[in-house]
Amino acid sequence: MHYPQISADRSTKLWTQQFTGLDRRPRTGDGAFIAMGNMTGDPWPLLSSRKKRGIVAELKNPLGLYAMEQLAWIDGDTLYYGGEATPIDSLSLEEDMLPKRMVSMGAYLLIFPDGVFYNTINPMDYGSVNRLYQSPAGGTITYTLSDREGTAYPSDIASDTAPENPQEGDYWLDTSGEVSALYVYGDGDWIAVLTAYIKISAPGIGVGILPQDGVRLSGIAGGSTERVQAQLDLLNNTALVETVDDDWIVTPGILDTNVTQTGRIRADRKIPDMDFIIECNNRLWGCRHGLQDGETVNQIYACALGDFKNWQKFSGTSQDSYSVNVGSDGAFTGAVNHRGRPYFFKEKVCHMIYGDRPSNWQMQSSDVDGPQEGSGGTLAAYNGSLLYLSRHGVQLFDGMTQEKGEQLGERTMTGGAAAVCDNMYYMSVREGNTNSLYVMDCLRGRWTRQDDSAAVGFAVMRGEIYMLTQSGMLYALNGLDGQEEPGEVNWYAETAEMGYEYQNYKYLRRFILRMELSKDAVCRLMIQYDGDGIWHDKGTMQGRAGVKTYLAPIIPRRCEHARIRIEGHGKMRLYGLGRELAIGSDGR
């Protein structure tokens, strides 16, 4: 007797319930998507639509974002703090004064390259970091040998030989040597005065200057002899102001005779032009590659300790300013306070400053794949390391570099801004003619893409990450602040080609999607066959009251490989993706 035989099911079932996010490499892993929008990997190991954002403000001309105790932003020529306009309302909008860079030191918020400061605790304390002075046209300037307090010495004390029959307290300016020396008579002998001073008098020269400020003097002339002129020439440099009044300043120097000059001089307390500026250990640090006062420089600078107004204070103490020449070639591409030290990057090198005071600071350099030019804004600290965008992709730097953006593929990314919040690295970059906001889970190394936001900057404050876009929208990305954005979030996700990896002539017979849709959410299912570029609609799922789990079978036509796209709006969570394979034949 012949009995019918039932063939065993020759199908294979695969089930994915751990999703690895965005992966645009030629061959992706299981659970990865080659394209997506407004997706997040927050509910690991699931994939879901992102949260609704909070709208904090809408700006007309967004130029900067920063966080202290309150949010600060720049809208056009005005600084806002805590949502209110400040007296800083005349920032330059000229092209050479952009972009704006904000940095804080204590309660002070500073804006560069304008060089203005604003005290966030005392709003009446604001102004310019620079103090620029030029003496009045047609006025006179006098130079007088004096003591530290500005009291002039007698005008007839200069001679080649010591005065005869000196009295206690008499002064003698010895002009016999190449360098004049000042003495005072006491205890029967001439005692050297270790430091002599020159009092420079001109209308308003001391206004806005404080004792121990460093100023840059220029234009000083009028010596009656070559020797006196040489002494005056020594003043045309950086000088430390010892004592000051509105119409005079006192600075170290020597002068054989008092001098009156007709003309104009300058006495400026000015910050250097800087490409990047950071705060580290109660100092501002900056770097510059290019022209500085008409001279080509390649330098790193630091202001005086606790004094962001002084960058030319050199008195030999631990509170001094600092500058050092850099030997590496090329423009600076970023700077950051990392592990309590200032780090300055170029595309191929990193310069680090070690030490605890100007006298023992040393610069150490190492060859690294640094931030690419224009991407210094992507520098962000994470767990003792740094993340940033280099010419070769996203890098994790911890003395050495490790590539962290392989999943983003070979696309060329430029510019950008970034920040880290709650172990998530948010990075907005330019890709050709479009923009993308990417988010990397720093713990798991997986990426997701949200939308085409072009960020001016990010700021992190009290567990929320804020993003200011070029269109002027200021968002709270986690939705913890501001007014909830209207409407539903539109989202999509596309798988890579599935089928290439299957052997023994297996073909895709069925897909199964398990997901969660909230009330009023919609999910549309689509499929593409054998890379033909055509999406075929396979139906729509509509969310219902309450949160339910949906099982959505997709039966494809016979094909070697296929891609799945889900798109929709509203809250969605993807729990699983199943594939059923059947064995085909050579001749299919």
C-alpha positions as CSV (number, residue, x, y, z in Angstrom):
1,M,0.0,0.0,0.0
2,H,1.2,3.4,-0.9
3,Y,0.9,6.1,1.7
4,P,1.2,9.8,0.9
5,Q,4.3,11.4,2.4
6,I,4.2,14.9,3.9
7,S,7.4,16.9,3.3
8,A,9.0,18.6,6.2
9,D,8.7,22.3,6.3
10,R,11.9,23.4,4.6
11,S,11.6,27.0,5.7
12,T,13.8,28.9,8.1
13,K,12.6,31.5,10.6
14,L,14.8,34.4,11.8
15,W,13.8,36.8,14.5
16,T,15.5,40.1,15.4
17,Q,14.6,41.8,18.6
18,Q,17.7,43.9,19.3
19,F,18.2,46.8,17.0
20,T,21.6,48.4,16.4
21,G,20.4,51.7,14.8
22,L,21.7,53.3,11.7
23,D,24.4,51.5,9.6
24,R,25.2,52.7,6.1
25,R,28.2,50.4,5.5
26,P,28.1,48.2,2.4
27,R,27.2,45.2,4.5
28,T,25.1,45.9,7.6
29,G,24.6,43.7,10.6
30,D,21.3,42.1,11.7
31,G,19.0,44.7,13.3
32,A,20.5,47.7,11.5
33,F,18.8,50.2,9.3
34,I,20.4,51.9,6.3
35,A,18.3,55.1,6.5
36,M,16.0,56.7,9.1
37,G,14.5,59.9,10.2
38,N,13.3,61.0,13.7
39,M,14.2,57.7,15.2
40,T,15.9,57.1,18.6
41,G,17.5,54.1,20.3
42,D,16.6,55.4,23.8
43,P,14.5,52.3,24.7
44,W,17.3,49.9,24.1
45,P,17.2,47.2,22.6
46,L,14.1,48.6,20.8
47,L,13.9,51.3,18.1
48,S,11.3,54.0,18.4
49,S,10.2,57.4,17.2
50,R,11.9,60.3,19.0
51,K,10.2,62.3,21.7
52,K,8.5,65.5,21.0
53,R,10.7,68.5,21.5
54,G,10.0,71.6,23.6
55,I,10.0,74.9,21.8
56,V,11.8,77.4,24.1
57,A,12.1,80.4,21.8
58,E,12.1,81.6,18.2
59,L,15.0,83.8,17.1
60,K,15.2,86.1,14.2
61,N,19.0,86.0,13.6
62,P,20.5,83.1,15.7
63,L,24.2,83.5,16.3
64,G,25.0,81.6,19.5
65,L,23.9,79.5,22.5
66,Y,25.4,78.9,25.9
67,A,24.4,77.5,29.3
68,M,25.3,78.8,32.7
69,E,22.7,79.0,35.5
70,Q,20.3,80.1,32.8
71,L,20.4,79.8,29.0
72,A,22.1,82.5,27.1
73,W,21.7,83.1,23.4
74,I,22.6,85.8,20.8
75,D,19.8,87.0,18.5
76,G,21.3,89.5,16.0
77,D,23.2,92.2,17.9
78,T,21.7,91.4,21.3
79,L,22.6,89.0,24.1
80,Y,19.7,87.3,25.9
81,Y,20.1,85.7,29.3
82,G,17.3,83.8,31.0
83,G,15.1,84.8,28.2
84,E,15.5,88.5,28.8
85,A,17.5,91.0,26.7
86,T,20.7,92.3,28.3
87,P,22.4,95.7,27.9
88,I,24.8,93.9,25.4
89,D,22.9,95.1,22.4
90,S,25.4,96.3,19.9
91,L,27.3,93.3,18.8
92,S,28.9,93.5,15.4
93,L,27.2,91.7,12.6
94,E,30.1,92.2,10.1
95,E,31.3,89.0,8.4
96,D,34.8,89.2,9.9
97,M,33.2,89.3,13.4
98,L,31.4,86.0,12.9
99,P,31.0,83.4,14.2
100,K,30.3,84.4,17.8
101,R,32.1,82.4,20.5
102,M,30.8,82.5,24.1
103,V,32.7,81.4,27.2
104,S,32.1,81.8,30.9
105,M,34.5,82.5,33.8
106,G,32.8,82.6,37.2
107,A,29.7,84.7,36.9
108,Y,30.9,86.4,33.7
109,L,29.8,85.6,30.3
110,L,32.1,86.8,27.5
111,I,31.5,87.1,23.8
112,F,34.2,87.0,21.2
113,P,35.5,88.4,18.8
114,D,33.6,91.4,20.1
115,G,35.4,91.2,23.4
116,V,32.5,92.1,25.7
117,F,31.5,90.8,29.1
118,Y,28.3,90.5,31.1
119,N,28.0,89.7,34.8
120,T,25.1,87.3,35.1
121,I,24.7,88.0,38.8
122,N,25.1,91.8,38.6
123,P,23.5,92.9,35.3
124,M,24.9,96.5,35.8
125,D,28.4,95.1,35.4
126,Y,29.1,94.8,31.7
127,G,31.3,96.4,29.1
128,S,34.3,95.8,26.9
129,V,37.2,93.6,27.8
130,N,39.4,95.9,25.7
131,R,40.4,99.3,26.9
132,L,41.7,101.3,23.9
133,Y,43.2,104.8,24.4
134,Q,44.7,107.4,22.2
135,S,45.8,110.8,23.6
136,P,44.0,113.9,22.3
137,A,45.3,115.4,19.1
138,G,47.4,118.4,19.6
139,G,47.9,117.6,23.3
140,T,51.1,117.2,25.2
141,I,52.4,114.1,27.0
142,T,55.0,114.3,29.8
143,Y,57.5,111.7,31.0
144,T,58.9,112.1,34.5
145,L,61.2,109.9,36.5
146,S,59.3,109.1,39.7
147,D,58.8,106.7,42.5
148,R,56.2,103.9,42.5
149,E,53.5,106.3,43.8
150,G,54.1,108.8,41.0
151,T,56.0,111.4,43.1
152,A,58.6,113.0,40.8
153,Y,62.3,112.9,41.7
154,P,64.2,116.2,41.5
155,S,65.0,117.2,37.9
156,D,68.7,117.8,38.5
157,I,69.9,114.5,39.9
158,A,71.4,113.1,36.7
159,S,75.3,113.3,36.4
160,D,78.3,111.1,35.5
161,T,79.7,111.4,39.0
162,A,78.3,111.2,42.5
163,P,77.3,114.5,44.0
164,E,79.6,116.0,46.7
165,N,78.5,116.4,50.3
166,P,75.2,114.4,49.9
167,Q,72.6,114.5,52.6
168,E,70.5,111.6,53.9
169,G,67.7,110.9,51.4
170,D,69.3,112.6,48.4
171,Y,69.0,110.9,45.0
172,W,71.6,110.5,42.3
173,L,70.9,109.2,38.7
174,D,74.2,107.8,37.6
175,T,74.5,108.3,33.8
176,S,78.2,107.2,33.5
177,G,77.4,103.6,32.3
178,E,75.6,102.3,29.2
179,V,72.4,102.0,31.4
180,S,71.6,104.7,33.9
181,A,71.1,103.7,37.5
182,L,69.3,105.4,40.4
183,Y,70.7,105.6,43.9
184,V,69.6,107.1,47.2
185,Y,72.0,108.2,50.0
186,G,71.6,106.6,53.4
187,D,73.8,105.4,56.2
188,G,76.8,107.2,54.7
189,D,76.7,105.4,51.3
190,W,74.8,105.4,48.0
191,I,72.2,102.6,47.9
192,A,70.9,101.3,44.6
193,V,67.2,101.8,44.0
194,L,66.2,98.4,42.6
195,T,63.4,99.6,40.4
196,A,62.9,103.1,38.9
197,Y,59.6,104.3,37.4
198,I,58.4,106.7,34.8
199,K,55.2,108.7,35.3
200,I,53.4,109.2,31.9
201,S,50.9,112.0,32.0
202,A,48.2,112.6,29.4
203,P,44.5,113.5,29.6
204,G,42.5,110.4,30.4
205,I,45.3,108.0,30.0
206,G,44.5,106.2,33.2
207,V,40.7,106.0,32.8
208,G,39.6,102.3,32.9
209,I,43.0,101.1,33.9
210,L,43.8,99.4,37.3
211,P,47.1,98.8,39.1
212,Q,48.9,95.7,37.8
213,D,47.2,95.9,34.4
214,G,49.3,95.2,31.4
215,V,49.1,97.8,28.7
216,R,50.6,98.1,25.3
217,L,52.3,101.5,24.8
218,S,53.1,102.9,21.4
219,G,53.9,106.2,19.7
220,I,56.2,107.4,22.5
221,A,59.0,109.7,21.2
222,G,60.5,113.1,21.9
223,G,63.9,112.4,23.3
224,S,66.4,115.3,23.1
225,T,69.4,113.0,22.7
226,E,69.9,109.5,21.3
227,R,70.3,108.1,24.8
228,V,67.0,109.6,26.1
229,Q,65.2,108.5,22.9
230,A,66.5,105.0,23.4
231,Q,65.1,105.1,27.0
232,L,61.7,106.2,25.6
233,D,61.8,103.5,22.9
234,L,61.9,100.9,25.7
235,L,58.5,102.1,26.7
236,N,57.0,101.3,23.3
237,N,56.2,97.8,24.4
238,T,54.0,96.0,26.9
239,A,54.2,97.7,30.3
240,L,52.9,96.9,33.8
241,V,51.0,99.7,35.4
242,E,52.0,100.1,39.0
243,T,50.0,103.1,40.0
244,V,47.3,105.0,38.1
245,D,45.1,108.1,38.2
246,D,42.7,109.4,35.5
247,D,45.4,111.5,33.8
248,W,48.6,109.5,34.5
249,I,50.1,106.1,34.9
250,V,53.3,104.9,36.5
251,T,55.3,102.1,34.9
252,P,58.9,100.7,35.4
253,G,61.5,102.6,33.4
254,I,64.5,104.9,33.6
255,L,64.9,108.4,32.1
256,D,67.9,110.7,32.3
257,T,65.7,113.8,31.9
258,N,62.1,114.7,32.0
259,V,60.5,114.9,28.5
260,T,57.5,116.7,27.0
261,Q,56.1,115.2,23.8
262,T,53.7,116.9,21.4
263,G,51.7,114.4,19.4
264,R,49.6,111.3,20.1
265,I,50.4,108.1,21.9
266,R,48.4,104.9,22.5
267,A,48.0,102.9,25.8
268,D,45.8,99.9,25.0
269,R,44.8,97.0,27.2
270,K,43.7,94.6,24.4
271,I,42.9,90.9,24.1
272,P,44.6,89.1,21.3
273,D,42.6,88.0,18.2
274,M,41.8,84.3,18.8
275,D,40.4,81.5,16.7
276,F,39.1,79.5,19.7
277,I,38.8,80.4,23.3
278,I,38.1,78.3,26.4
279,E,38.1,78.6,30.2
280,C,40.5,76.4,32.2
281,N,41.6,76.8,35.9
282,N,40.3,80.3,36.3
283,R,41.9,81.6,33.1
284,L,40.8,82.1,29.6
285,W,42.9,80.4,27.0
286,G,43.0,81.0,23.3
287,C,44.9,80.3,20.1
288,R,45.7,82.2,16.9
289,H,47.1,81.2,13.5
290,G,47.3,84.2,11.2
291,L,47.7,87.9,11.5
292,Q,48.0,89.6,14.9
293,D,48.5,93.4,14.8
294,G,50.0,93.1,11.3
295,E,52.3,90.3,12.2
296,T,52.0,86.6,11.4
297,V,51.5,84.5,14.6
298,N,51.0,80.9,15.5
299,Q,50.5,81.1,19.3
300,I,48.6,79.9,22.3
301,Y,47.6,82.6,25.0
302,A,46.3,82.7,28.5
303,C,45.0,85.7,30.4
304,A,46.1,86.6,33.9
305,L,44.9,84.4,36.8
306,G,41.2,85.3,37.4
307,D,41.4,88.4,35.2
308,F,40.0,88.0,31.7
309,K,40.9,91.6,30.9
310,N,44.6,91.2,31.1
311,W,46.6,89.3,28.5
312,Q,49.8,91.3,28.7
313,K,50.6,91.1,32.4
314,F,54.2,89.9,32.8
315,S,55.5,90.6,36.3
316,G,57.2,87.2,37.1
317,T,54.5,85.9,39.4
318,S,52.1,82.9,39.3
319,Q,49.3,85.3,38.3
320,D,50.9,86.4,35.0
321,S,49.5,86.1,31.5
322,Y,51.1,83.6,29.2
323,S,51.9,83.1,25.5
324,V,53.9,80.5,23.6
325,N,54.8,80.0,20.0
326,V,53.6,76.8,18.3
327,G,55.8,75.0,15.8
328,S,53.1,73.0,14.0
329,D,51.8,74.1,10.6
330,G,48.3,74.9,9.7
331,A,45.2,76.5,11.3
332,F,43.9,75.7,14.7
333,T,40.7,73.6,14.4
334,G,39.4,73.4,17.9
335,A,40.1,73.9,21.6
336,V,38.7,72.3,24.8
337,N,39.2,72.1,28.6
338,H,39.9,68.4,29.0
339,R,40.8,66.8,32.4
340,G,41.6,70.2,33.8
341,R,44.1,71.1,31.0
342,P,43.8,73.2,27.9
343,Y,44.0,71.2,24.6
344,F,44.5,72.9,21.3
345,F,43.9,70.9,18.1
346,K,44.9,71.2,14.5
347,E,43.9,68.7,11.8
348,K,47.0,66.6,12.4
349,V,48.3,67.5,15.9
350,C,47.2,68.2,19.4
351,H,49.0,70.6,21.7
352,M,48.5,70.2,25.5
353,I,49.7,72.6,28.2
354,Y,51.0,71.0,31.4
355,G,52.0,72.6,34.7
356,D,50.4,74.8,37.4
357,R,51.8,78.3,36.8
358,P,53.3,80.2,33.9
359,S,56.9,79.6,35.1
360,N,56.6,75.8,34.7
361,W,54.0,75.5,32.0
362,Q,55.2,73.2,29.2
363,M,53.6,72.4,25.9
364,Q,53.4,68.7,24.8
365,S,52.4,67.9,21.2
366,S,51.3,64.6,19.7
367,D,50.3,63.6,16.2
368,V,46.5,62.8,16.1
369,D,43.6,62.8,13.7
370,G,42.2,66.1,15.1
371,P,39.0,67.9,14.3
372,Q,38.7,68.9,10.7
373,E,38.8,72.6,9.8
374,G,35.3,74.1,10.5
375,S,34.3,71.3,12.8
376,G,35.7,72.6,16.1
377,G,32.2,72.9,17.4
378,T,31.8,69.2,17.4
379,L,34.3,68.8,20.3
380,A,32.5,67.3,23.3
381,A,33.7,65.6,26.5
382,Y,32.5,62.2,27.4
383,N,33.7,60.0,30.3
384,G,37.2,61.3,30.3
385,S,37.5,61.3,26.5
386,L,36.7,63.6,23.7
387,L,34.4,63.1,20.7
388,Y,34.7,65.2,17.5
389,L,34.4,65.1,13.7
390,S,37.7,64.7,11.8
391,R,38.3,64.4,8.1
392,H,38.1,60.6,8.6
393,G,34.9,60.5,10.5
394,V,33.9,60.8,14.2
395,Q,36.8,60.1,16.6
396,L,37.0,59.2,20.2
397,F,40.2,60.8,21.6
398,D,41.9,59.7,24.8
399,G,45.6,60.4,24.0
400,M,45.0,58.3,20.9
401,T,42.1,58.3,18.5
402,Q,39.6,55.6,17.8
403,E,37.0,55.8,15.0
404,K,33.4,55.8,16.3
405,G,31.5,56.7,13.2
406,E,32.0,53.8,10.8
407,Q,28.2,53.2,10.8
408,L,27.7,56.5,9.1
409,G,29.3,55.3,6.0
410,E,31.5,57.1,3.5
411,R,29.6,60.3,3.3
412,T,31.5,63.6,3.5
413,M,30.5,65.5,6.6
414,T,31.6,69.1,7.3
415,G,31.1,71.9,9.8
416,G,28.9,71.0,12.7
417,A,28.1,71.4,16.3
418,A,27.8,68.8,19.1
419,A,27.3,68.1,22.8
420,V,26.9,65.2,25.1
421,C,23.9,64.7,27.4
422,D,23.0,61.6,29.4
423,N,25.5,59.4,27.5
424,M,24.2,60.6,24.1
425,Y,26.4,62.4,21.6
426,Y,24.3,64.8,19.6
427,M,26.0,66.0,16.4
428,S,24.6,68.2,13.7
429,V,26.6,68.3,10.4
430,R,26.5,69.3,6.8
431,E,26.3,66.5,4.2
432,G,26.5,67.9,0.7
433,N,23.5,70.1,0.2
434,T,21.6,68.8,3.3
435,N,22.0,68.7,7.0
436,S,21.6,65.8,9.5
437,L,21.2,65.6,13.2
438,Y,22.8,62.3,14.4
439,V,22.7,60.8,17.9
440,M,25.2,58.3,19.2
441,D,24.6,56.1,22.2
442,C,28.0,56.4,23.8
443,L,27.5,53.3,25.9
444,R,26.7,51.0,23.0
445,G,28.2,52.8,20.1
446,R,25.1,52.8,18.0
447,W,23.8,55.7,15.9
448,T,20.4,57.0,15.0
449,R,19.4,59.9,12.8
450,Q,16.7,62.4,13.7
451,D,16.2,65.1,11.0
452,D,17.8,67.7,8.9
453,S,18.3,70.3,11.7
454,A,21.3,72.6,11.1
455,A,22.4,73.6,14.6
456,V,24.1,76.8,15.4
457,G,25.0,75.3,18.8
458,F,24.0,73.0,21.7
459,A,23.9,73.7,25.4
460,V,23.3,71.3,28.3
461,M,21.6,72.4,31.5
462,R,20.0,70.4,34.3
463,G,19.6,67.2,32.3
464,E,18.2,68.9,29.2
465,I,20.0,69.4,25.9
466,Y,19.1,72.5,24.0
467,M,19.6,73.0,20.3
468,L,19.5,76.4,18.4
469,T,19.0,76.0,14.7
470,Q,20.0,78.2,11.8
471,S,16.3,78.8,11.2
472,G,16.0,80.3,14.7
473,M,14.3,77.6,16.6
474,L,15.5,76.9,20.1
475,Y,14.5,73.4,21.1
476,A,14.7,71.4,24.3
477,L,15.4,68.0,22.6
478,N,14.2,65.9,25.6
479,G,11.0,67.9,25.9
480,L,11.7,68.9,29.5
481,D,11.4,72.7,28.8
482,G,9.4,75.0,26.6
483,Q,6.1,74.4,24.8
484,E,5.5,71.0,23.2
485,E,6.0,71.1,19.4
486,P,2.7,70.9,17.6
487,G,1.4,68.0,15.6
488,E,2.8,64.5,15.5
489,V,6.4,63.5,14.9
490,N,6.9,62.1,11.4
491,W,9.4,59.2,11.2
492,Y,10.7,56.5,8.9
493,A,13.2,53.7,8.9
494,E,14.5,51.5,6.0
495,T,16.4,48.2,6.3
496,A,19.3,47.3,4.1
497,E,18.9,44.7,1.4
498,M,18.0,41.4,3.0
499,G,18.7,38.2,1.1
500,Y,22.3,38.6,-0.1
501,E,23.5,36.7,3.0
502,Y,21.3,33.7,2.6
503,Q,22.8,30.6,1.1
504,N,21.5,27.4,-0.6
505,Y,19.1,29.4,-2.8
506,K,16.9,30.5,0.0
507,Y,14.5,33.3,-0.7
508,L,12.4,35.6,1.4
509,R,8.9,34.3,1.9
510,R,7.5,36.5,4.6
511,F,8.3,39.4,6.9
512,I,6.8,39.9,10.4
513,L,6.9,43.2,12.2
514,R,6.0,43.4,15.9
515,M,5.5,47.0,17.0
516,E,3.6,49.3,19.4
517,L,1.5,52.2,18.2
518,S,0.0,54.8,20.5
519,K,-3.5,56.2,20.0
520,D,-3.8,58.2,16.7
521,A,-0.4,56.9,15.5
522,V,-0.1,55.6,11.9
523,C,2.4,53.2,10.4
524,R,2.6,52.5,6.7
525,L,4.5,49.4,5.5
526,M,6.4,49.3,2.2
527,I,8.7,46.9,0.4
528,Q,11.2,47.2,-2.4
529,Y,12.3,44.2,-4.5
530,D,15.8,43.4,-5.9
531,G,17.0,47.0,-5.7
532,D,14.6,48.3,-8.3
533,G,14.1,51.6,-6.5
534,I,10.3,51.2,-6.4
535,W,8.5,51.1,-3.0
536,H,5.3,48.9,-2.9
537,D,2.6,49.8,-0.4
538,K,1.8,46.8,1.8
539,G,-0.8,48.4,4.0
540,T,-1.3,50.8,6.9
541,M,-1.8,50.2,10.6
542,Q,-3.8,52.7,12.7
543,G,-3.2,53.1,16.4
544,R,-6.2,52.6,18.6
545,A,-7.2,53.7,22.1
546,G,-4.6,52.5,24.6
547,V,-1.3,51.0,23.8
548,K,-1.4,47.7,22.0
549,T,1.1,45.4,20.3
550,Y,0.6,44.9,16.5
551,L,1.6,41.9,14.5
552,A,2.0,42.9,10.8
553,P,2.8,40.2,8.4
554,I,4.3,41.3,5.0
555,I,4.2,38.7,2.2
556,P,6.7,39.6,-0.5
557,R,6.7,38.4,-4.1
558,R,9.4,35.9,-5.1
559,C,12.7,37.8,-5.0
560,E,16.4,37.3,-4.2
561,H,16.5,40.3,-1.8
562,A,14.3,43.0,-0.5
563,R,14.2,46.1,1.7
564,I,11.5,47.1,4.2
565,R,10.4,50.6,5.0
566,I,8.2,51.7,7.8
567,E,7.0,55.3,8.0
568,G,4.3,57.1,9.8
569,H,3.6,59.6,12.6
570,G,2.9,59.4,16.3
571,K,4.6,57.3,18.9
572,M,5.9,54.0,17.7
573,R,8.1,51.3,19.2
574,L,9.6,48.4,17.1
575,Y,9.9,45.3,19.2
576,G,10.8,42.7,16.5
577,L,11.4,41.9,12.9
578,G,10.9,38.4,11.7
579,R,11.9,36.8,8.3
580,E,10.8,33.5,7.0
581,L,13.0,31.9,4.3
582,A,12.1,29.2,1.9
583,I,14.5,27.0,-0.2
584,G,14.3,27.7,-3.9
585,S,16.0,26.1,-6.9
586,D,18.8,26.9,-9.3
587,G,16.4,27.8,-12.0
588,R,14.2,30.2,-10.3
